[in-house]
Each structure stands twice: as structure tokens, then as C-alpha cells.
Amino acid sequence: MRMYKVEGGVAHIGTDMLLELSPQQVAAREHLLEEVEGGYRAKAPIQFKSGEVIGIDCPPEHLPRPLAVNLVSEGDDVTVSRKPKNVGKRRS
């Protein structure tokens, strides 16, 4: 499980990701979570605010871009955001 810190806004998590959460995070969202082997799955889309640390069973390179722009991989101190390769380049 990879740990990420939410930065620069709100992270919207869908129902397709396995999550590792703190007891406080689970308590605040227990009506939206289902406990499964290895962690939790959201029953409906949920949000995490800036500053929260969450575990997601997904490597940085496979995170959806709308989610990746608000996450920093813990331990790496590197923003996960991936920019398209042609950003800022003019076509000839």
C-alpha cells in the first residue's frame, strides 16, 4: 500500500480503489466505507481534504490524473502529477 498526502485541494476517491485509513478517517466516513481484506473500499465517491494522509493500493504512475494532481507520495516528497508529454510544446 502506497501512502499519499493530499495537497492543494480536495482528493476525490472513487469506489474502485483499496484504501488504508486511520481510525479517525474511518470513523468520519464509516457510512461510506466497506471493510474488505487489506483495507477499505468506498461504497460511493468520498473526499479527503488537504493535509490528510491516505494509503492507496495503486502506484503513482497508475493513478487517474484528476486524483494525481492533488497527491504527494509520502517518503518521496514528490508530487505525483503527470503532465501530458506535449504540454507547452508548439506544433510545427
Secondary structure, 3 states (H helix, E strand, C coil): CEEEEECCCCEEECCCCEEECCHHHHHHHHHHEEEECCEEEECCCEEECCCCEEEECCCHHHCCHHHHCCEEECCCCEECCCCCCCCCCCCC
